[in-house]
Amino acid sequence: MGKRRKARELALQALYQVDFYSKNSKEALELFWQEQKAEEEAIAFAHHLVEGVCQREQEINHLIEEHSEHWKLSRMSRVDRNILRMAVWELMEMEDIPCKVTIDEAIELGKKYGSSESGAFINGILDQILKKLTKEQKIHKRERI
């Protein structure tokens, strides 16, 4: 498994904990990072993803809800919701990662950790968000789908 894929899995686990233990998320995250035995590079990338999502959570949540017809964020599974949050942040901030790679990685995480419909659900929402971000030119000089 690649370092970035492992990092995304770690970030998903950490974001799930933040989502589940919202009142005590700081303590939950500290304990989570202490318990990880992955390579330093994977942990650093995962930590970067989690911090980014947490810092821009409201904006990310708004984008997800705006592009998920008939689905409120609170009704989505924690797994799907946090995969979407992580992927949206990557689309917005990680210029060194092609958009297609971000979306493909999110779909694979959904297939592995979500329900049988997660991959298609995640793909549909991220595709719409990417179109909006591209239209608003928030994604610069990156490979587009």
N, C-alpha and C positions, 0 to 999 in steps of 0.2 A: 504494500500500500504506500502511495506517495505521501510525502510529508504534509503537503497541503490538504490532501483528502483526510488524513489523520487529524490535522488541525481543525478542519471543518467539523469532524465528528466530535472532537473535544469541545469546540465552541457550541455546537448544538446541545451537548449535555449540560454545559455551563448555563446557557440561556434557558434551558428547560428548568434548571434549578432556580434561576432568578425569577422565572415566570411562576413557578410553584410556590416559592418562599418569598413572595414579593416584599413582605414586611421585614424579613430578616435576610434579604438577598445578599447584602455585603458579607455577612458572616458565612453564608452558604457558599459564596464564591471563594472566599479565602480558604475555607476548608477544601473545596473542590480542587483548587490549584495546588494545594499542599499534597494532595493524594495522587497526583498524576505522575506517571513514570515514563511518559513518552519522551522522544528526543526534544532537546531544548528548543530547536528551531520550530518544531511543530507546536510546542506549548506557546512560544512567543507569538506565532501567527494566530493561534486560537485566541490568545489573550487580546491581541490587537482587534480581532473580529468582535469579540464580546464587548470590549470598551467602546468601539465604534457604534455598535448597535445600541448600547445603553445610552450613549450620549445623544443619539438622534432618534430615540425610540418613538417619540410623538410624531415626528415628521414621517418616519417609516410606516408607522401604524396607519396614519392618514392615507398614505399612498396605497397601502394594501387594501384597506377598506374601500377606497374609491374605485379600485379595479377588481373587486371580488363581488360580482353580482349576487345579491340575495344572501350574502354571508357577512355577518358581523365578526370582527376579530375574536370576540368572546365565544363565539360558537365554533370556531375552528379548533381542531385538535392542537394541543400544545406543541406537538412535533411539527406539524405543518406550519403553524404560526411562526415558530422560531426559525425554521428553515427559510421561510419567506423573509423574515426580518434580516437574517444574515445575508441572503442573496441580494436583497434590495440595497443593503449597505454596501456590499461589494460593487454592485452596478454603479452606485453613486460615487464611490470613493477610491476604488482600486483600479487605477488606470493601467496598471501593468498586467491585469488579468482580462483577457478577451471576454466580452459579454457572453458569447456562446459557451465558454468554459464555465463561467459562473452559473448559468442556467442549467447546463448539463450536470454539473456537480450537485446543484440543488435537487434536480429530478432524481438523481441516483440516491441521495440521502433520503428523499421521500419514499422511494421504492424500498429501501433497506429498513428504515425505521418507522415509516408511516403505514397507512392502510393500503389496500390494493388500488385505491383511486388517488392516492397522494401524488404520484408522479404527474399525472395528467392535470390535476388540480393546480399544483405548483407551477407547471409549465404554462398553463393558461393565464394565470395571474401575472407571472413574471414577464411573459410576452407583452401583455398590455402595459405594464409599468415601463418596460424598456422602450416601447413606442412613445410613451409620454415623455420620458426622460430625454430620449433622442430628439423629439420634437422641440422640447424646451432647451435643447442644446446643453443639458447638464452632463452629457457624456461627450467628451471631446476626443477626437483623433483616435478612437478605439474601433476595433473590429465590431461591426454590427451584424446582427443576424439577417 
